[in-house]
């Protein structure tokens, strides 16, 4: 019965999220409903001392990363940096290689610190233009963007500043460059299979006579497609229509300068990751400056987060200085949009983290945890399965991973020592697992992606799900590589 209560609560949350209801409201309600079914007298204490404590704990540590990432992403969009990057990629790869061009563009933005939610808005206008010129079905755009921003650049490549790669640093005392070789191997696996699949879909569509606007039951409304393309981006329709012509022009010095903020974020992220432990070698005790009530700072939990935050701040400053005129035109409105998006993304994830904290405190979860632990004693396999399950249930990569690590990190650390597994490998496997079954239909990023592209789950989700399968398989491929060759 205890396990059934958890299943009912989780199923209800998944159903409500799939129907478009806000998890900010319904995550606590579903969690407390499970508590009510267990013991009605525990509802208010669980809300105050578990749900709210977990929520605040997440916001305290990770909100600045969401905020700075969103601001950086909006500045990249309005400053013309995204357009310059698209222009350079298309000039070197060719407009006919639209799928590869979009995968490269999205991965550059995501790996440089642009929030994946923001990256969707920045990438889509260029994807629509290139796919239309190459006459590739529009229904393949969401899956292509998912590959570019939701997979290898988010959590596989070492050094990614995305939150999914940052969270494990606080639990395992690692940095975001953990297990670089395994991460790169996993990224190659994902890119190779994903491009093979998407190009197979492209050629199959061409053989069937299916173009950008589809065919038969796959057809989309042409006028609606044109209208939503213009509405989905900060770019005007006039600018969008000229993108193809702009791509034919010579690449200017200004276009190359667009990469400076992105490279700066990556380089400074690495610099601060290595420097902060030296600067705070003895930690930081507030008592030394007369503020003993504030205690000690746990450096192992904040070094990775601090590095990303400072690097993003420098990237923001560089973007503004290099494109001051363009940024000034829409600065206030764009920044406000970025801040609103960061608040929403943070609270969505934090409430799911609080939901998981409540569920984890219920008797039924102990049964589930013991079953998984007993069935899969290897922490890599256990971590991959449990993270995928919880990310899929909550519809959030960062939320599900946070729940897994808050419950199991100490156990994983102990068993990793027993199996002689470096914590860097554990970091990489669990980070990659966060980007697996989190992309089920109720995932917020998937819902946002489909809304921006103007497509429905029925039209485009099948191809996204295939990418989800590839991403999940990559985790176990990496585990196999480590098990066979002990590569880190």
C-alpha positions as CSV (number, residue, x, y, z in Angstrom):
1,X,0.0,0.0,0.0
2,X,2.8,2.4,0.8
3,X,4.4,1.9,-2.6
4,X,0.9,2.3,-4.3
5,X,0.5,5.7,-2.6
6,X,3.7,6.9,-4.2
7,X,2.7,5.6,-7.6
8,X,-0.6,7.3,-7.4
9,X,1.0,10.6,-6.4
10,X,3.6,10.4,-9.1
11,X,1.1,9.3,-11.7
12,X,-1.2,12.3,-10.8
13,X,1.7,14.7,-11.2
14,X,2.7,13.3,-14.6
15,X,-0.9,13.5,-15.8
16,X,-1.3,17.1,-14.6
17,X,2.0,18.2,-16.1
18,X,1.1,16.5,-19.4
19,X,-2.2,18.4,-19.5
20,X,-0.3,21.6,-19.1
21,X,-0.9,22.4,-15.4
22,X,1.8,24.2,-13.5
23,X,4.0,22.0,-11.3
24,X,4.7,25.0,-9.1
25,X,1.1,24.6,-7.8
26,X,0.5,20.9,-8.3
27,X,3.9,19.4,-7.2
28,X,3.3,20.4,-3.5
29,X,-0.4,19.4,-3.8
30,X,0.5,15.9,-5.2
31,X,3.2,15.5,-2.6
32,X,0.9,16.4,0.3
33,X,-1.8,14.2,-1.1
34,X,0.6,11.3,-0.7
35,X,1.3,12.3,2.8
36,X,-2.4,12.6,3.5
37,X,-3.0,9.1,2.3
38,X,-0.2,7.9,4.6
39,X,-1.1,9.9,7.7
40,X,-3.3,13.0,7.6
41,X,-1.7,14.4,10.7
42,X,1.7,14.7,9.0
43,X,0.6,17.0,6.1
44,X,1.5,20.4,7.6
45,X,4.7,19.3,9.3
46,X,5.9,17.6,6.0
47,X,5.0,20.8,4.1
48,X,6.9,23.1,6.4
49,X,10.0,21.0,7.3
50,X,10.5,18.9,4.2
51,X,8.9,20.4,1.1
52,X,9.7,24.1,1.8
53,X,13.2,23.3,3.2
54,X,14.1,21.4,0.1
55,X,12.7,24.0,-2.2
56,X,14.6,26.8,-0.5
57,X,17.8,24.7,-0.4
58,X,17.6,24.3,-4.2
59,X,16.9,28.0,-4.8
60,X,19.7,29.1,-2.5
61,X,22.3,27.2,-4.4
62,X,21.2,27.2,-8.0
63,X,19.0,30.3,-8.7
64,X,22.0,32.5,-9.7
65,X,23.0,29.9,-12.3
66,X,19.5,30.0,-13.8
67,X,19.4,33.8,-13.7
68,X,22.8,34.5,-15.2
69,X,22.3,31.8,-17.9
70,X,19.0,33.3,-18.9
71,X,20.4,36.9,-19.0
72,X,23.4,35.7,-21.0
73,X,21.1,33.9,-23.4
74,X,18.9,36.9,-24.1
75,X,21.9,39.1,-24.6
76,X,23.3,36.6,-27.1
77,X,20.0,36.8,-28.9
78,X,19.4,40.5,-29.1
79,X,23.1,41.5,-29.7
80,X,23.3,39.5,-32.9
81,X,25.8,37.0,-31.6
82,X,23.5,34.1,-32.4
83,X,22.9,35.4,-35.9
84,X,26.7,35.8,-36.5
85,X,27.3,32.2,-35.3
86,X,24.6,30.9,-37.6
87,X,26.1,32.8,-40.5
88,X,29.6,31.4,-40.0
89,X,28.3,27.8,-39.5
90,X,26.2,27.9,-42.7
91,X,29.1,29.5,-44.7
92,X,31.4,26.6,-43.8
93,X,29.0,23.7,-43.8
94,X,26.4,24.8,-46.3
95,X,22.7,25.5,-46.1
96,X,21.9,22.1,-47.5
97,X,23.4,20.5,-44.3
98,X,20.7,22.2,-42.3
99,X,20.4,19.4,-39.7
100,X,24.2,19.4,-38.9
101,X,24.3,23.2,-38.9
102,X,21.5,23.5,-36.3
103,X,23.1,20.8,-34.1
104,X,26.4,22.7,-34.2
105,X,24.8,26.0,-33.5
106,X,22.7,24.7,-30.6
107,X,25.6,22.9,-29.0
108,X,27.8,26.0,-29.2
109,X,25.2,28.1,-27.4
110,X,24.4,25.5,-24.8
111,X,28.0,24.6,-24.1
112,X,28.8,28.3,-23.7
113,X,26.3,28.7,-20.9
114,X,23.0,29.8,-22.7
115,X,20.1,28.1,-20.8
116,X,18.6,25.3,-23.0
117,X,15.2,27.0,-22.6
118,X,16.6,30.2,-24.0
119,X,18.6,28.4,-26.7
120,X,15.3,27.1,-28.1
121,X,14.1,30.6,-28.8
122,X,17.5,31.6,-30.3
123,X,17.9,28.6,-32.5
124,X,14.4,28.2,-33.9
125,X,14.3,31.1,-36.4
126,X,17.5,29.9,-38.1
127,X,16.3,26.3,-38.1
128,X,13.0,27.2,-39.7
129,X,14.8,29.2,-42.4
130,X,17.4,26.5,-43.2
131,X,14.9,23.7,-43.1
132,X,12.6,25.5,-45.4
133,X,15.3,26.3,-47.9
134,X,16.5,22.7,-47.9
135,X,12.8,21.5,-48.0
136,X,13.3,19.3,-44.9
137,X,10.0,18.5,-43.0
138,X,9.4,21.0,-40.3
139,X,8.3,18.2,-38.0
140,X,12.0,17.3,-37.7
141,X,13.0,20.7,-36.2
142,X,12.1,19.9,-32.6
143,X,14.2,16.6,-32.6
144,X,17.1,18.5,-34.2
145,X,17.0,21.2,-31.6
146,X,16.7,18.6,-28.9
147,X,19.9,16.9,-30.1
148,X,21.7,20.3,-30.2
149,X,20.7,21.6,-26.8
150,X,19.2,18.8,-24.7
151,X,21.8,16.0,-25.0
152,X,25.6,16.0,-25.4
153,X,26.3,19.7,-25.0
154,X,24.2,19.8,-21.8
155,X,25.7,17.1,-19.7
156,X,28.1,14.9,-21.7
157,X,30.9,17.2,-22.8
158,X,33.2,18.1,-19.9
159,X,33.1,21.7,-18.9
160,X,29.4,22.3,-19.8
161,X,28.1,25.0,-17.4
162,X,24.5,23.7,-17.6
163,X,22.9,23.0,-14.3
164,X,22.7,19.2,-15.0
165,X,26.5,19.2,-15.0
166,X,26.9,21.5,-12.1
167,X,24.7,19.8,-9.5
168,X,26.9,16.7,-9.1
169,X,29.9,18.8,-8.1
170,X,28.2,19.7,-4.8
171,X,27.7,16.0,-3.9
172,X,30.9,14.4,-5.2
173,X,33.3,17.2,-4.6
174,X,34.2,17.1,-8.4
175,X,34.3,19.8,-11.0
176,X,32.4,20.2,-14.2
177,X,35.3,18.7,-16.2
178,X,34.8,15.3,-14.5
179,X,35.7,12.2,-16.6
180,X,36.5,14.1,-19.7
181,X,37.3,11.2,-22.0
182,X,34.2,9.3,-21.1
183,X,32.1,12.4,-21.6
184,X,33.6,12.9,-25.1
185,X,33.0,9.3,-26.0
186,X,29.4,9.6,-24.9
187,X,29.0,12.8,-26.9
188,X,30.4,11.1,-30.0
189,X,27.9,8.2,-29.5
190,X,25.0,10.6,-29.2
191,X,25.9,12.8,-32.1
192,X,26.6,9.9,-34.5
193,X,23.4,8.0,-33.9
194,X,21.3,11.1,-33.7
195,X,22.6,12.4,-37.0
196,X,22.2,9.0,-38.6
197,X,18.6,8.8,-37.5
198,X,17.6,12.4,-38.4
199,X,19.2,12.1,-41.9
200,X,17.4,8.8,-42.4
201,X,14.2,10.6,-41.6
202,X,15.1,13.4,-44.0
203,X,15.8,11.0,-46.9
204,X,12.8,8.9,-46.2
205,X,10.6,12.0,-46.3
206,X,12.2,13.1,-49.6
207,X,11.4,9.7,-51.2
208,X,7.8,10.0,-50.0
209,X,7.5,13.5,-51.5
210,X,7.3,15.2,-48.1
211,X,8.7,18.7,-47.9
212,X,8.9,21.4,-45.3
213,X,5.1,21.8,-45.0
214,X,4.6,18.0,-44.9
215,X,2.3,15.8,-46.9
216,X,-1.1,14.1,-46.4
217,X,-1.8,13.5,-42.7
218,X,1.6,15.0,-41.8
219,X,0.8,18.3,-43.5
220,X,1.0,21.5,-41.4
221,X,-0.8,24.7,-42.1
222,X,1.4,26.9,-44.3
223,X,0.0,30.3,-43.2
224,X,0.1,29.3,-39.5
225,X,3.7,28.1,-39.9
226,X,4.7,31.4,-41.3
227,X,2.9,33.4,-38.6
228,X,4.2,31.4,-35.6
229,X,7.8,31.6,-37.0
230,X,7.6,35.3,-36.9
231,X,6.0,35.4,-33.4
232,X,8.4,32.9,-31.8
233,X,11.5,35.1,-32.0
234,X,12.7,38.5,-31.1
235,X,13.8,38.8,-34.8
236,X,11.3,40.6,-37.0
237,X,9.8,38.8,-40.0
238,X,11.7,41.2,-42.3
239,X,15.0,40.2,-40.7
240,X,14.0,36.5,-40.8
241,X,13.2,36.6,-44.5
242,X,16.6,38.1,-45.2
243,X,18.6,35.4,-43.3
244,X,19.2,33.4,-46.4
245,X,20.6,36.4,-48.2
246,X,22.8,37.4,-45.2
247,X,24.3,33.9,-45.1
248,X,25.7,34.5,-48.6
249,X,27.6,37.6,-47.7
250,X,31.2,37.5,-46.7
251,X,32.0,36.8,-43.1
252,X,33.1,40.0,-41.4
253,X,35.4,40.6,-38.5
254,X,32.3,41.4,-36.4
255,X,30.9,37.9,-37.0
256,X,34.1,36.3,-35.7
257,X,34.0,38.6,-32.6
258,X,30.7,37.0,-31.7
259,X,32.5,34.0,-30.4
260,X,34.5,36.0,-27.8
261,X,31.8,36.0,-25.1
262,X,31.2,32.2,-25.6
263,X,34.9,31.3,-25.5
264,X,35.4,33.6,-22.5
265,X,32.7,31.8,-20.5
266,X,34.4,28.4,-21.2
267,X,37.9,29.6,-20.5
268,X,37.1,31.5,-17.3
269,X,34.9,28.7,-16.1
270,X,38.0,26.4,-16.2
271,X,40.2,29.1,-14.7
272,X,38.0,29.7,-11.7
273,X,37.3,26.0,-11.2
274,X,41.1,25.5,-10.7
275,X,41.7,28.8,-8.9
276,X,38.9,29.0,-6.2
277,X,40.2,25.9,-4.3
278,X,43.6,27.6,-4.1
279,X,42.2,31.0,-3.0
280,X,40.0,29.3,-0.4
281,X,42.4,26.5,0.5
282,X,41.4,26.8,4.2
283,X,37.8,27.3,3.5
284,X,35.9,30.3,4.8
285,X,34.8,30.8,8.4
286,X,32.6,33.8,9.1
287,X,33.8,33.8,12.7
288,X,37.1,35.1,11.5
289,X,35.4,38.4,10.5
290,X,33.2,38.6,13.5
291,X,30.1,36.9,12.0
292,X,30.2,33.6,13.7
293,X,26.4,33.1,13.5
294,X,26.8,32.5,9.7
295,X,29.1,29.5,10.2
296,X,31.4,27.9,7.6
297,X,31.0,27.8,3.9
298,X,31.1,24.3,2.6
299,X,33.5,24.9,-0.3
300,X,32.9,21.4,-1.9
301,X,29.3,22.4,-2.6
302,X,29.9,25.9,-4.0
303,X,33.2,25.9,-5.9
304,X,31.6,24.5,-9.1
305,X,28.6,26.9,-8.8
306,X,30.8,29.9,-8.1
307,X,33.0,29.2,-11.1
308,X,30.0,29.0,-13.5
309,X,28.4,32.2,-12.0
310,X,31.5,34.3,-12.3
311,X,32.3,33.0,-15.8
312,X,28.7,33.9,-16.9
313,X,29.0,37.4,-15.4
314,X,32.2,38.0,-17.5
315,X,30.4,36.6,-20.6
316,X,27.5,39.0,-20.0
317,X,29.9,42.0,-19.7
318,X,31.8,41.0,-22.9
319,X,28.6,40.6,-24.8
320,X,27.4,44.1,-23.8
321,X,30.8,45.7,-24.5
322,X,31.1,44.2,-28.0
323,X,27.6,44.9,-29.1
324,X,26.6,48.0,-27.0
325,X,24.5,49.6,-29.7
326,X,22.4,46.5,-30.5
327,X,22.0,45.6,-26.8
328,X,20.8,49.1,-25.8
329,X,17.8,49.0,-28.1
330,X,16.0,46.2,-26.3
331,X,18.0,45.9,-23.1
332,X,15.2,46.5,-20.5
333,X,12.5,44.4,-22.1
334,X,14.8,41.5,-23.0
335,X,16.4,41.4,-19.6
336,X,13.0,41.4,-17.9
337,X,12.0,38.4,-20.2
338,X,15.2,36.6,-19.2
339,X,14.6,37.2,-15.5
340,X,11.0,36.0,-15.7
341,X,12.1,32.9,-17.5
342,X,14.8,32.2,-14.9
343,X,12.3,32.6,-12.1
344,X,9.9,30.2,-13.7
345,X,12.6,27.6,-14.5
346,X,14.0,27.8,-11.0
347,X,10.7,27.5,-9.3
348,X,9.6,24.6,-11.6
349,X,12.7,22.7,-10.7
350,X,12.7,23.6,-7.0
351,X,9.1,22.5,-6.5
352,X,9.9,19.2,-8.1
353,X,12.9,18.9,-5.8
354,X,10.6,19.6,-2.9
355,X,8.2,17.1,-4.2
356,X,10.9,14.5,-4.4
357,X,12.0,15.3,-0.8
358,X,8.6,14.6,0.5
359,X,8.2,11.4,-1.5
360,X,11.6,10.2,-0.3
361,X,10.5,10.6,3.3
362,X,7.5,8.3,2.9
363,X,7.7,4.6,3.9
364,X,7.0,3.4,0.4
365,X,10.1,5.0,-1.1
366,X,12.3,3.1,1.3
367,X,10.8,-0.1,-0.2
368,X,11.6,1.1,-3.8
369,X,15.1,2.3,-2.9
370,X,15.9,-1.0,-1.2
371,X,14.6,-2.9,-4.2
372,X,16.8,-0.9,-6.7
373,X,19.8,-1.0,-4.4
374,X,19.5,-4.8,-3.9
375,X,18.9,-5.4,-7.6
376,X,21.8,-3.2,-8.8
377,X,24.6,-2.9,-6.3
378,X,27.0,-1.3,-8.8
379,X,26.6,2.5,-8.2
380,X,27.0,3.4,-11.8
381,X,24.1,1.1,-13.0
382,X,22.0,2.0,-9.9
383,X,22.6,5.7,-10.3
384,X,21.8,5.6,-14.1
385,X,18.6,3.7,-13.5
386,X,17.4,5.6,-10.5
387,X,18.2,9.0,-12.0
388,X,16.4,8.1,-15.3
389,X,13.4,6.9,-13.4
390,X,13.1,10.0,-11.1
391,X,13.9,12.4,-14.0
392,X,11.2,10.7,-16.0
393,X,8.7,10.8,-13.2
394,X,9.3,14.5,-12.3
395,X,9.8,15.6,-15.9
396,X,12.9,17.4,-14.9
397,X,16.6,16.4,-15.4
398,X,17.9,18.7,-12.8
399,X,15.0,18.0,-10.4
400,X,15.2,14.2,-10.7
401,X,19.0,14.2,-10.4
402,X,18.8,16.4,-7.4
403,X,16.4,14.0,-5.7
404,X,18.6,11.0,-6.6
405,X,21.7,12.6,-5.2
406,X,20.1,14.0,-2.1
407,X,18.9,10.5,-1.2
408,X,21.7,8.3,-2.5
409,X,25.0,10.4,-2.8
410,X,26.5,9.1,0.4
411,X,25.6,5.5,-0.5
412,X,27.1,5.9,-4.0
413,X,30.3,7.4,-2.6
414,X,30.7,4.4,-0.2
415,X,29.9,1.8,-2.9
416,X,32.1,3.5,-5.5
417,X,35.0,3.1,-3.1
418,X,34.2,-0.6,-2.8
419,X,34.0,-1.1,-6.6
420,X,37.1,1.1,-7.1
421,X,35.1,3.6,-9.2
422,X,36.4,7.2,-9.3
423,X,33.8,9.8,-8.2
424,X,34.5,11.7,-11.5
425,X,33.0,8.7,-13.4
426,X,30.0,8.7,-11.1
427,X,29.5,12.4,-11.7
428,X,29.6,11.9,-15.5
429,X,27.2,8.9,-15.6
430,X,24.6,10.5,-13.3
431,X,24.8,13.9,-15.1
432,X,24.3,12.1,-18.5
433,X,21.4,10.1,-17.0
434,X,19.7,13.4,-16.1
435,X,19.3,14.0,-19.8
436,X,17.7,10.7,-20.6
437,X,14.1,10.0,-19.7
438,X,13.6,13.5,-18.4
439,X,12.4,14.3,-21.9
440,X,9.1,12.4,-21.6
441,X,6.0,14.3,-22.9
442,X,5.4,16.2,-19.7
443,X,8.9,17.7,-19.6
444,X,8.8,21.5,-19.4
445,X,11.6,21.9,-22.0
446,X,9.7,19.6,-24.5
447,X,6.5,21.5,-24.0
448,X,8.3,24.8,-24.5
449,X,10.1,23.4,-27.6
450,X,6.9,22.3,-29.3
451,X,5.1,25.5,-28.4
452,X,7.9,27.6,-29.9
453,X,8.0,25.5,-33.1
454,X,4.2,25.5,-33.4
455,X,3.9,21.7,-33.5
456,X,2.0,19.2,-31.5
457,X,3.2,16.1,-29.6
458,X,1.4,14.0,-32.3
459,X,3.4,15.7,-35.1
460,X,6.9,15.8,-33.7
461,X,7.3,13.9,-30.4
462,X,8.0,10.5,-32.0
463,X,11.4,11.7,-33.3
464,X,12.1,13.5,-30.0
465,X,11.5,10.2,-28.2
466,X,14.0,8.4,-30.5
467,X,16.6,10.9,-29.5
468,X,15.6,10.3,-25.8
469,X,16.3,6.5,-26.4
470,X,19.7,7.3,-28.0
471,X,20.7,9.6,-25.1
472,X,19.7,6.9,-22.5
473,X,21.6,4.2,-24.4
474,X,24.7,6.5,-24.4
475,X,24.8,6.3,-20.6
476,X,25.0,2.5,-20.5
477,X,27.5,2.6,-23.4
478,X,29.7,4.9,-21.3
479,X,29.4,2.5,-18.3
480,X,30.4,-0.4,-20.5
481,X,33.5,1.5,-21.8
482,X,34.6,2.3,-18.3
483,X,34.0,-1.3,-17.1
484,X,36.0,-2.7,-20.0
485,X,38.9,-0.2,-20.3
486,X,38.8,1.8,-17.0
487,X,38.9,5.0,-19.1
488,X,38.2,8.2,-17.2
